[in-house]
Amino acid sequence: MAINDIPRTIWWEDGKVVLVDQSRLPLVGDLLSCNSYDGVCQAIKGMAVRGAPALGVAAALAVALWATTAGEDIDDPAAFLAELDRVADEIASTRPTAVNLAWGAERMKRFARGNSDVSLAELRDLILQEALAIRAEDEERNRAIGANGAELLEPGSRVLTHCNAGSLATAFYGTALGVIFSAHEQGKIEGVWVDETRPVLQGARLTAWELKLAGVPFKLITDNMAASIMRAGLVDAVIVGADRIAANGDVANKIGTYGLAVLCKEHGIPFYVAAPTSTVDLTLPSGDDIVIEQRDEREVTGVTISGVISPNSPSASRAFDLLTDGGPFEVPIAKGHQMVIDRKGGAYRFDGWFRIAPPGIEVYNPAFDVTPAKYVSAIITECGVVRAPFGETLSLACEGSGAIHELG
């Protein structure tokens, strides 16, 4: 088992955007093939693709998909560019918190207008090549983040991570998990504590799956166990990703990150954030200006599961064939539970939602929280390790100086 056993997250194939459906992992490994940009938008909204760097790549590929499909029907260059701007803005608006999504869309807009002196046929091809370049650059950045962050860890490190900032959250390799992968290859990782990450369980479903494929030793814990294992002296560092970093170093990441940072401060544990410079938003003075996405209450009031049913007898197969003869079959379940069974090759796939909370209750479900910069020990970027004062060092890192290694 090794990092290369983890599949790529999103790519271009035969004129379509293909991506791993992360909403069904780890028990169902489906791929989504999007032949229109709005299909990519739906994948983003439904969290089939997620993670700030991956969203930046998805935005770029979605713009390229429009340019090479629907955009082919536009002959006027000005009309083409105007419509591309509209499409890119629509893609950027699908989720509000992760800045990489808007960054990827905006980069494609700038690129198209900067190359508008060629024919539309040439421009469409150039737009596709730019999107593919963004995807390749993402992996390069992640590997650099991994190498820079691994230097911060000592041999025998026990690292805690939250949510999923692994290969699945990027085009490939990962940010926070990229650091862990690099350190593991150097023999520095004794073990990883994986927060389950309620309510969507990205830690339990995705991070645990990636670490298992990569052969990195880990243990899964519930979110409310972190304080206890820190007090017991079982954590040497916490490493998380980020969805947006303000100019002063405030960090927006998956809900629950702020609590971990406070716990690290109390227990004298370094709290590291691993993210590419494309996640830094220098237009926002502080985290107070970051828009926090509010998500569906069903994420909190119930649990979503996906799996594959493999009938163990001919009679069982016939029963499922009858159920799904007319297409997906919705199982009639009381109390608001839901389950749909559909055919999948020689087996049958099921997707279900099961209520765990009483009906009719009010729910507050922010997807992210903001960790003040004072709790952040360092921000690990592809340009180097950035330390306070972040107001100065983040600007230097975003200039992209390859000579920068340790800032602040």
LUMVODREN-236485 format. One record per residue (C-alpha): residue in one letter; z, x, y. Coordinates in nm, 4 decimals. Example, Ala and Ser with C-alpha at 12.3 -4.5 7.8 and 13.67 -1.06 7.14 Angstrom:
// LUMVODREN-236485
+-----+----------+----------+----------+
| res |        Z |        X |        Y |
+-----+----------+----------+----------+
|   A |   0.7800 |   1.2300 |  -0.4500 |
|   S |   0.7140 |   1.3670 |  -0.1060 |
+-----+----------+----------+----------+
***
This chain:
// LUMVODREN-236485
+-----+----------+----------+----------+
| res |        Z |        X |        Y |
+-----+----------+----------+----------+
|   M |   0.0000 |   0.0000 |   0.0000 |
|   A |  -0.0919 |   0.1269 |   0.3470 |
|   I |  -0.1838 |   0.0087 |   0.6950 |
|   N |  -0.5509 |  -0.0164 |   0.5955 |
|   D |  -0.4572 |  -0.2920 |   0.3491 |
|   I |  -0.3932 |  -0.5221 |   0.6462 |
|   P |  -0.7100 |  -0.7173 |   0.7320 |
|   R |  -0.8826 |  -0.7015 |   1.0668 |
|   T |  -0.7821 |  -0.9907 |   1.2921 |
|   I |  -1.0975 |  -1.0904 |   1.4814 |
|   W |  -1.4574 |  -0.9714 |   1.4740 |
|   W |  -1.8244 |  -1.0571 |   1.5389 |
|   E |  -2.0401 |  -1.1476 |   1.2399 |
|   D |  -2.3883 |  -1.3029 |   1.2222 |
|   G |  -2.3724 |  -1.4356 |   1.5763 |
|   K |  -2.0273 |  -1.5917 |   1.5349 |
|   V |  -1.6677 |  -1.5062 |   1.6125 |
|   V |  -1.4706 |  -1.4790 |   1.2883 |
|   L |  -1.0916 |  -1.4619 |   1.2831 |
|   V |  -0.7989 |  -1.4791 |   1.0433 |
|   D |  -0.6286 |  -1.8199 |   1.0695 |
|   Q |  -0.2747 |  -1.7016 |   1.1385 |
|   S |  -0.1390 |  -2.0560 |   1.1485 |
|   R |  -0.1702 |  -2.0677 |   0.7683 |
|   L |  -0.0480 |  -1.7197 |   0.6794 |
|   P |   0.1003 |  -1.5830 |   0.4617 |
|   L |   0.0388 |  -1.8297 |   0.1780 |
|   V |  -0.3164 |  -1.9296 |   0.2750 |
|   G |  -0.5600 |  -1.6602 |   0.3855 |
|   D |  -0.8309 |  -1.8661 |   0.5542 |
|   L |  -1.0941 |  -1.7374 |   0.7934 |
|   L |  -1.2233 |  -1.9397 |   1.0873 |
|   S |  -1.5869 |  -1.8973 |   1.1839 |
|   C |  -1.6503 |  -2.0124 |   1.5425 |
|   N |  -2.0084 |  -2.0786 |   1.6485 |
|   S |  -1.9180 |  -2.1950 |   2.0005 |
|   Y |  -1.6807 |  -2.0690 |   2.2666 |
|   D |  -1.4819 |  -2.3931 |   2.2670 |
|   G |  -1.4119 |  -2.3337 |   1.8961 |
|   V |  -1.2463 |  -2.0059 |   1.9962 |
|   C |  -1.0514 |  -2.1969 |   2.2634 |
|   Q |  -0.9206 |  -2.4363 |   1.9989 |
|   A |  -0.8211 |  -2.1417 |   1.7790 |
|   I |  -0.6259 |  -1.9958 |   2.0723 |
|   K |  -0.4512 |  -2.3242 |   2.1529 |
|   G |  -0.3582 |  -2.3790 |   1.7883 |
|   M |  -0.2330 |  -2.0187 |   1.7506 |
|   A |  -0.4846 |  -1.9404 |   1.4790 |
|   V |  -0.5298 |  -1.6278 |   1.6912 |
|   R |  -0.2302 |  -1.5082 |   1.8934 |
|   G |  -0.0683 |  -1.1957 |   2.0337 |
|   A |  -0.1520 |  -1.0691 |   2.3811 |
|   P |  -0.4017 |  -0.7915 |   2.2900 |
|   A |  -0.5777 |  -1.0124 |   2.0319 |
|   L |  -0.6113 |  -1.2860 |   2.2931 |
|   G |  -0.7820 |  -1.0417 |   2.5284 |
|   V |  -1.0341 |  -0.9587 |   2.2557 |
|   A |  -1.0758 |  -1.3278 |   2.1723 |
|   A |  -1.1520 |  -1.4065 |   2.5369 |
|   A |  -1.4186 |  -1.1350 |   2.5540 |
|   L |  -1.5827 |  -1.2418 |   2.2284 |
|   A |  -1.5718 |  -1.6082 |   2.3328 |
|   V |  -1.7590 |  -1.5270 |   2.6553 |
|   A |  -2.0138 |  -1.3267 |   2.4538 |
|   L |  -2.0501 |  -1.6175 |   2.2119 |
|   W |  -2.1299 |  -1.8529 |   2.4989 |
|   A |  -2.3749 |  -1.6047 |   2.6514 |
|   T |  -2.5664 |  -1.5643 |   2.3256 |
|   T |  -2.5705 |  -1.9345 |   2.2295 |
|   A |  -2.5332 |  -2.1991 |   2.5006 |
|   G |  -2.6187 |  -1.9476 |   2.7716 |
|   E |  -2.9621 |  -1.8966 |   2.6174 |
|   D |  -3.0692 |  -2.2341 |   2.7579 |
|   I |  -3.0225 |  -2.1168 |   3.1181 |
|   D |  -3.3211 |  -1.9417 |   3.2767 |
|   D |  -3.1946 |  -1.8979 |   3.6319 |
|   P |  -2.9784 |  -1.5830 |   3.6753 |
|   A |  -2.7576 |  -1.7359 |   3.9461 |
|   A |  -2.6961 |  -2.0475 |   3.7373 |
|   F |  -2.6217 |  -1.8286 |   3.4334 |
|   L |  -2.3593 |  -1.6254 |   3.6198 |
|   A |  -2.2022 |  -1.9356 |   3.7727 |
|   E |  -2.1711 |  -2.1023 |   3.4349 |
|   L |  -2.0381 |  -1.7829 |   3.2770 |
|   D |  -1.7660 |  -1.7766 |   3.5436 |
|   R |  -1.6749 |  -2.1377 |   3.4633 |
|   V |  -1.6641 |  -2.0715 |   3.0884 |
|   A |  -1.4542 |  -1.7571 |   3.1328 |
|   D |  -1.2077 |  -1.9465 |   3.3529 |
|   E |  -1.1813 |  -2.2225 |   3.0932 |
|   I |  -1.1090 |  -1.9679 |   2.8196 |
|   A |  -0.8462 |  -1.7963 |   3.0364 |
|   S |  -0.6648 |  -2.1274 |   3.0954 |
|   T |  -0.6078 |  -2.2091 |   2.7261 |
|   R |  -0.2655 |  -2.0388 |   2.7275 |
|   P |  -0.0834 |  -1.9390 |   3.0480 |
|   T |   0.1653 |  -1.6613 |   2.9708 |
|   A |  -0.0227 |  -1.3762 |   2.7990 |
|   V |  -0.2040 |  -1.1877 |   3.0748 |
|   N |  -0.4487 |  -1.0209 |   2.8339 |
|   L |  -0.6285 |  -1.3507 |   2.7856 |
|   A |  -0.7154 |  -1.3725 |   3.1548 |
|   W |  -0.7736 |  -0.9958 |   3.1656 |
|   G |  -1.0386 |  -1.0151 |   2.8911 |
|   A |  -1.2145 |  -1.3108 |   3.0544 |
|   E |  -1.2066 |  -1.1497 |   3.3996 |
|   R |  -1.3406 |  -0.8186 |   3.2691 |
|   M |  -1.6372 |  -1.0035 |   3.1182 |
|   K |  -1.7039 |  -1.1817 |   3.4496 |
|   R |  -1.7000 |  -0.8535 |   3.6415 |
|   F |  -1.9219 |  -0.6853 |   3.3847 |
|   A |  -2.1817 |  -0.9620 |   3.3946 |
|   R |  -2.2040 |  -0.9579 |   3.7735 |
|   G |  -2.2114 |  -0.5784 |   3.7788 |
|   N |  -2.5181 |  -0.5782 |   3.5522 |
|   S |  -2.7032 |  -0.8752 |   3.6983 |
|   D |  -3.0029 |  -0.6605 |   3.7983 |
|   V |  -3.1462 |  -0.6692 |   3.4430 |
|   S |  -3.3268 |  -0.9545 |   3.2715 |
|   L |  -3.1172 |  -1.2365 |   3.1277 |
|   A |  -3.2184 |  -1.1375 |   2.7747 |
|   E |  -3.0935 |  -0.7829 |   2.8375 |
|   L |  -2.7789 |  -0.9102 |   3.0105 |
|   R |  -2.6866 |  -1.1309 |   2.7155 |
|   D |  -2.7105 |  -0.8319 |   2.4828 |
|   L |  -2.5107 |  -0.6138 |   2.7218 |
|   I |  -2.2392 |  -0.8811 |   2.7421 |
|   L |  -2.2089 |  -0.8805 |   2.3637 |
|   Q |  -2.1887 |  -0.5010 |   2.3559 |
|   E |  -1.9146 |  -0.5090 |   2.6207 |
|   A |  -1.7103 |  -0.7562 |   2.4150 |
|   L |  -1.7477 |  -0.5351 |   2.1071 |
|   A |  -1.6396 |  -0.2355 |   2.3156 |
|   I |  -1.3252 |  -0.4210 |   2.4252 |
|   R |  -1.2439 |  -0.4847 |   2.0603 |
|   A |  -1.2910 |  -0.1173 |   1.9693 |
|   E |  -1.0887 |  -0.0003 |   2.2704 |
|   D |  -0.8000 |  -0.2234 |   2.1665 |
|   E |  -0.7574 |  -0.0407 |   1.8364 |
|   E |  -0.7774 |   0.2954 |   2.0123 |
|   R |  -0.5051 |   0.1914 |   2.2576 |
|   N |  -0.2832 |   0.0635 |   1.9793 |
|   R |  -0.3065 |   0.3855 |   1.7827 |
|   A |  -0.2173 |   0.5809 |   2.0976 |
|   I |   0.0801 |   0.3491 |   2.1583 |
|   G |   0.1902 |   0.4080 |   1.8006 |
|   A |   0.1731 |   0.7854 |   1.8350 |
|   N |   0.3559 |   0.7859 |   2.1701 |
|   G |   0.6305 |   0.5559 |   2.0472 |
|   A |   0.6875 |   0.7355 |   1.7188 |
|   E |   0.8066 |   1.0382 |   1.9152 |
|   L |   1.1023 |   0.8340 |   2.0426 |
|   L |   1.2388 |   0.7743 |   1.6930 |
|   E |   1.4507 |   1.0084 |   1.4867 |
|   P |   1.4190 |   1.0528 |   1.1082 |
|   G |   1.6095 |   0.7824 |   0.9223 |
|   S |   1.5635 |   0.5237 |   1.1986 |
|   R |   1.6576 |   0.1628 |   1.1377 |
|   V |   1.4472 |  -0.0473 |   1.3730 |
|   L |   1.4741 |  -0.4153 |   1.4594 |
|   T |   1.1691 |  -0.6076 |   1.5780 |
|   H |   1.1134 |  -0.9647 |   1.6961 |
|   C |   0.8153 |  -1.1982 |   1.6575 |
|   N |   0.4900 |  -1.0284 |   1.5519 |
|   A |   0.3491 |  -0.7422 |   1.7546 |
|   G |   0.1602 |  -0.6026 |   1.4604 |
|   S |  -0.2011 |  -0.5697 |   1.3620 |
|   L |  -0.2347 |  -0.9488 |   1.3602 |
|   A |  -0.1433 |  -0.9585 |   1.7299 |
|   T |  -0.4234 |  -0.7148 |   1.8141 |
|   A |  -0.7759 |  -0.6335 |   1.7012 |
|   F |  -0.6090 |  -0.3906 |   1.4576 |
|   Y |  -0.2997 |  -0.1708 |   1.4111 |
|   G |  -0.0492 |  -0.3342 |   1.6478 |
|   T |   0.1781 |  -0.2402 |   1.9359 |
|   A |   0.5465 |  -0.2587 |   1.8344 |
|   L |   0.4511 |  -0.2430 |   1.4669 |
|   G |   0.1992 |   0.0257 |   1.5561 |
|   V |   0.4952 |   0.2415 |   1.6600 |
|   I |   0.6681 |   0.1588 |   1.3323 |
|   F |   0.3532 |   0.2304 |   1.1294 |
|   S |   0.3094 |   0.5687 |   1.2985 |
|   A |   0.6758 |   0.6583 |   1.2557 |
|   H |   0.6656 |   0.5483 |   0.8910 |
|   E |   0.3709 |   0.7802 |   0.8264 |
|   Q |   0.5863 |   1.0607 |   0.9699 |
|   G |   0.8724 |   0.9729 |   0.7348 |
|   K |   1.1007 |   0.8532 |   1.0148 |
|   I |   1.1620 |   0.4914 |   0.9114 |
|   E |   1.4551 |   0.4145 |   0.6823 |
|   G |   1.4022 |   0.0417 |   0.7205 |
|   V |   1.3014 |  -0.2403 |   0.9528 |
|   W |   1.5033 |  -0.5506 |   1.0367 |
|   V |   1.2622 |  -0.8422 |   1.0843 |
|   D |   1.3813 |  -1.1362 |   1.2932 |
|   E |   1.2438 |  -1.4622 |   1.1519 |
|   T |   1.1564 |  -1.5733 |   1.5097 |
|   R |   1.2169 |  -1.9446 |   1.5396 |
|   P |   1.0619 |  -2.1889 |   1.5887 |
|   V |   0.7164 |  -2.0818 |   1.4608 |
|   L |   0.8549 |  -1.8040 |   1.2365 |
|   Q |   0.6050 |  -1.5323 |   1.3277 |
|   G |   0.8505 |  -1.2718 |   1.2038 |
|   A |   0.9058 |  -1.4340 |   0.8658 |
|   R |   0.5430 |  -1.5330 |   0.8151 |
|   L |   0.3457 |  -1.2522 |   0.9781 |
|   T |   0.5553 |  -0.9397 |   1.0416 |
|   A |   0.7112 |  -0.9480 |   0.6952 |
|   W |   0.3653 |  -0.9933 |   0.5430 |
|   E |   0.2220 |  -0.6977 |   0.7361 |
|   L |   0.5096 |  -0.4634 |   0.6580 |
|   K |   0.4867 |  -0.5530 |   0.2892 |
|   L |   0.1119 |  -0.4792 |   0.2845 |
|   A |   0.1685 |  -0.1502 |   0.4682 |
|   G |   0.4462 |  -0.0395 |   0.2326 |
|   V |   0.7120 |  -0.0162 |   0.5049 |
|   P |   1.0671 |  -0.0974 |   0.3825 |
|   F |   1.2168 |  -0.3998 |   0.5589 |
|   K |   1.4644 |  -0.6851 |   0.5352 |
|   L |   1.4135 |  -1.0316 |   0.6789 |
|   I |   1.7026 |  -1.1786 |   0.8804 |
|   T |   1.7582 |  -1.4989 |   1.0735 |
|   D |   1.7536 |  -1.4652 |   1.4508 |
|   N |   2.1272 |  -1.5203 |   1.4861 |
|   M |   2.2116 |  -1.2253 |   1.2565 |
|   A |   2.0977 |  -0.9578 |   1.5038 |
|   A |   2.4308 |  -0.9297 |   1.6877 |
|   S |   2.6224 |  -0.8887 |   1.3643 |
|   I |   2.4103 |  -0.6069 |   1.2255 |
|   M |   2.4164 |  -0.4290 |   1.5616 |
|   R |   2.7943 |  -0.4457 |   1.5712 |
|   A |   2.7985 |  -0.3040 |   1.2181 |
|   G |   2.6041 |  -0.0007 |   1.3405 |
|   L |   2.2941 |  -0.0786 |   1.1361 |
|   V |   2.0342 |  -0.0700 |   1.4168 |
|   D |   1.9118 |   0.2479 |   1.5866 |
|   A |   1.6428 |   0.0949 |   1.8091 |
|   V |   1.4772 |  -0.2356 |   1.8946 |
|   I |   1.1016 |  -0.2394 |   1.9522 |
|   V |   0.9154 |  -0.5498 |   2.0701 |
|   G |   0.5753 |  -0.6296 |   2.2136 |
|   A |   0.4983 |  -0.8088 |   2.5397 |
|   D |   0.2778 |  -1.0887 |   2.6648 |
|   R |   0.3033 |  -0.9969 |   3.0336 |
|   I |   0.4835 |  -0.7218 |   3.2223 |
|   A |   0.5475 |  -0.7661 |   3.5953 |
|   A |   0.5102 |  -0.4821 |   3.8469 |
|   N |   0.8869 |  -0.4201 |   3.8499 |
|   G |   0.9082 |  -0.3864 |   3.4699 |
|   D |   1.0323 |  -0.7379 |   3.3866 |
|   V |   0.8921 |  -0.8315 |   3.0454 |
|   A |   0.7787 |  -1.1694 |   2.9147 |
|   N |   0.7819 |  -1.1863 |   2.5357 |
|   K |   0.8550 |  -1.4325 |   2.2577 |
|   I |   1.1598 |  -1.6497 |   2.3159 |
|   G |   1.4696 |  -1.4677 |   2.1903 |
|   T |   1.3667 |  -1.1262 |   2.3229 |
|   Y |   1.5987 |  -1.1451 |   2.6238 |
|   G |   1.9006 |  -1.2025 |   2.4013 |
|   L |   1.8154 |  -0.8952 |   2.1961 |
|   A |   1.7881 |  -0.6832 |   2.5111 |
|   V |   2.1340 |  -0.7956 |   2.6270 |
|   L |   2.2765 |  -0.7159 |   2.2829 |
|   C |   2.1207 |  -0.3689 |   2.2956 |
|   K |   2.2853 |  -0.3035 |   2.6311 |
|   E |   2.6247 |  -0.4055 |   2.4922 |
|   H |   2.5884 |  -0.1897 |   2.1800 |
|   G |   2.4239 |   0.1169 |   2.3368 |
|   I |   2.0969 |   0.0711 |   2.1463 |
|   P |   1.7633 |   0.1638 |   2.3072 |
|   F |   1.5398 |  -0.1354 |   2.3776 |
|   Y |   1.1723 |  -0.0392 |   2.3770 |
|   V |   0.8696 |  -0.2481 |   2.4750 |
|   A |   0.5316 |  -0.1469 |   2.3311 |
|   A |   0.2236 |  -0.2784 |   2.5113 |
|   P |  -0.1134 |  -0.1631 |   2.6437 |
|   T |  -0.1566 |  -0.1278 |   3.0192 |
|   S |  -0.3795 |  -0.4382 |   3.0090 |
|   T |  -0.0556 |  -0.6361 |   2.9583 |
|   V |   0.0835 |  -0.5093 |   3.2913 |
|   D |   0.0240 |  -0.7528 |   3.5777 |
|   L |   0.0705 |  -0.5591 |   3.8995 |
|   T |  -0.0068 |  -0.8733 |   4.1023 |
|   L |   0.3296 |  -1.0210 |   4.0033 |
|   P |   0.6267 |  -0.8604 |   4.1826 |
|   S |   0.8792 |  -0.9740 |   3.9202 |
|   G |   0.9273 |  -1.1793 |   3.6077 |
|   D |   1.0330 |  -1.4760 |   3.8202 |
|   D |   0.6622 |  -1.5288 |   3.8908 |
|   I |   0.5561 |  -1.5451 |   3.5238 |
|   V |   0.4507 |  -1.8913 |   3.4035 |
|   I |   0.6293 |  -1.9744 |   3.0783 |
|   E |   0.4320 |  -2.1848 |   2.8316 |
|   Q |   0.6014 |  -2.5014 |   2.7034 |
|   R |   0.4928 |  -2.5939 |   2.3512 |
|   D |   0.4892 |  -2.8975 |   2.1240 |
|   E |   0.8327 |  -3.0406 |   2.0394 |
|   R |   0.7225 |  -3.0663 |   1.6749 |
|   E |   0.7650 |  -2.6891 |   1.6444 |
|   V |   1.1386 |  -2.7460 |   1.6885 |
|   T |   1.1925 |  -3.0853 |   1.5243 |
|   G |   1.0164 |  -2.9888 |   1.2018 |
|   V |   0.8577 |  -2.7108 |   1.0012 |
|   T |   0.4898 |  -2.6558 |   0.9286 |
|   I |   0.3837 |  -2.5188 |   0.5910 |
|   S |   0.0552 |  -2.4337 |   0.4235 |
|   G |  -0.0132 |  -2.3429 |   0.0652 |
|   V |  -0.2481 |  -2.3635 |  -0.2306 |
|   I |  -0.2003 |  -2.5871 |  -0.5319 |
|   S |  -0.3349 |  -2.4432 |  -0.8574 |
|   P |  -0.3365 |  -2.7203 |  -1.1223 |
|   N |  -0.1996 |  -2.6047 |  -1.4568 |
|   S |  -0.3865 |  -2.8561 |  -1.6724 |
|   P |  -0.7192 |  -3.0441 |  -1.6862 |
|   S |  -0.5392 |  -3.3728 |  -1.6213 |
|   A |  -0.3763 |  -3.2332 |  -1.3072 |
|   S |  -0.7151 |  -3.1090 |  -1.1866 |
|   R |  -0.8662 |  -3.4532 |  -1.2420 |
|   A |  -0.5837 |  -3.6134 |  -1.0455 |
|   F |  -0.6378 |  -3.3847 |  -0.7463 |
|   D |  -1.0159 |  -3.4312 |  -0.7742 |
|   L |  -0.9666 |  -3.8068 |  -0.7469 |
|   L |  -0.7370 |  -3.7689 |  -0.4468 |
|   T |  -0.9830 |  -3.5479 |  -0.2602 |
|   D |  -1.3074 |  -3.7083 |  -0.3763 |
|   G |  -1.3693 |  -3.8593 |  -0.0329 |
|   G |  -1.2511 |  -3.5568 |   0.1613 |
|   P |  -0.9021 |  -3.4509 |   0.2782 |
|   F |  -0.6302 |  -3.6821 |   0.1438 |
|   E |  -0.3300 |  -3.7655 |   0.3612 |
|   V |  -0.0258 |  -3.8155 |   0.1426 |
|   P |   0.1720 |  -4.1266 |   0.2467 |
|   I |   0.5222 |  -3.9905 |   0.3142 |
|   A |   0.8018 |  -4.1827 |   0.4865 |
|   K |   1.0212 |  -4.0673 |   0.7792 |
|   G |   0.7342 |  -3.9144 |   0.9741 |
|   H |   0.6630 |  -3.6285 |   0.7332 |
|   Q |   0.2977 |  -3.5388 |   0.6920 |
|   M |   0.0915 |  -3.3687 |   0.4215 |
|   V |  -0.2840 |  -3.3352 |   0.3789 |
|   I |  -0.4467 |  -3.2089 |   0.0587 |
|   D |  -0.8022 |  -3.0761 |   0.0575 |
|   R |  -1.0260 |  -2.8880 |  -0.1857 |
|   K |  -1.0384 |  -2.5092 |  -0.1614 |
|   G |  -1.2732 |  -2.3508 |  -0.4141 |
|   G |  -1.1307 |  -2.4131 |  -0.7598 |
|   A |  -0.7906 |  -2.5029 |  -0.6184 |
|   Y |  -0.6495 |  -2.7330 |  -0.3511 |
|   R |  -0.5035 |  -2.6490 |  -0.0123 |
|   F |  -0.2185 |  -2.8398 |   0.1468 |
|   D |  -0.0972 |  -2.8444 |   0.5063 |
|   G |   0.2257 |  -3.0221 |   0.5865 |
|   W |   0.4800 |  -3.0900 |   0.8582 |
|   F |   0.8305 |  -3.1956 |   0.7596 |
|   R |   1.0932 |  -3.3263 |   0.9985 |
|   I |   1.4315 |  -3.1534 |   1.0051 |
|   A |   1.5782 |  -3.3128 |   1.3202 |
|   P |   1.6588 |  -3.6790 |   1.3897 |
|   P |   1.3725 |  -3.8854 |   1.5341 |
|   G |   1.3696 |  -3.9682 |   1.9048 |
|   I |   1.5583 |  -3.6651 |   2.0357 |
|   E |   1.4702 |  -3.4593 |   2.3460 |
|   V |   1.3423 |  -3.1058 |   2.2926 |
|   Y |   1.3080 |  -2.8006 |   2.5177 |
|   N |   1.0609 |  -2.5537 |   2.3692 |
|   P |   0.9637 |  -2.2569 |   2.5905 |
|   A |   0.7449 |  -2.0135 |   2.3973 |
|   F |   0.8628 |  -1.7072 |   2.5907 |
|   D |   1.1508 |  -1.5672 |   2.7926 |
|   V |   1.1709 |  -1.2906 |   3.0520 |
|   T |   1.3776 |  -0.9745 |   3.0024 |
|   P |   1.4812 |  -0.8097 |   3.3314 |
|   A |   1.3696 |  -0.4490 |   3.3684 |
|   K |   1.7294 |  -0.3249 |   3.3822 |
|   Y |   1.7597 |  -0.3913 |   3.0080 |
|   V |   1.4395 |  -0.2027 |   2.9160 |
|   S |   1.4912 |   0.1578 |   2.8045 |
|   A |   1.1201 |   0.2402 |   2.8137 |
|   I |   0.7756 |   0.0806 |   2.8009 |
|   I |   0.5437 |   0.2501 |   2.5519 |
|   T |   0.1795 |   0.2421 |   2.6632 |
|   E |  -0.1399 |   0.4129 |   2.5518 |
|   C |  -0.1005 |   0.6438 |   2.8540 |
|   G |   0.2535 |   0.7491 |   2.7718 |
|   V |   0.6165 |   0.6415 |   2.7699 |
|   V |   0.7074 |   0.4748 |   3.0986 |
|   R |   1.0651 |   0.4729 |   3.2249 |
|   A |   1.2427 |   0.3438 |   3.5370 |
|   P |   1.1735 |   0.3192 |   3.8222 |
|   F |   0.9039 |   0.0941 |   3.6748 |
|   G |   0.7727 |  -0.0074 |   4.0159 |
|   E |   0.6335 |   0.3452 |   4.0484 |
|   T |   0.5660 |   0.4533 |   3.6922 |
|   L |   0.3804 |   0.1392 |   3.5783 |
|   S |   0.1306 |   0.1831 |   3.8603 |
|   L |   0.0658 |   0.5402 |   3.7483 |
|   A |   0.0216 |   0.4336 |   3.3874 |
|   C |  -0.2253 |   0.1627 |   3.4867 |
|   E |  -0.4385 |   0.4238 |   3.6594 |
|   G |  -0.5152 |   0.5412 |   3.3073 |
|   S |  -0.4372 |   0.9106 |   3.3451 |
|   G |  -0.4767 |   1.0654 |   3.0036 |
|   A |  -0.2516 |   1.3515 |   3.1137 |
|   I |   0.0485 |   1.1230 |   3.1535 |
|   H |   0.2894 |   1.1382 |   2.8618 |
|   E |   0.6437 |   1.0700 |   2.9820 |
|   L |   0.6775 |   0.8844 |   3.3096 |
|   G |   1.0027 |   0.8401 |   3.5004 |
+-----+----------+----------+----------+
***
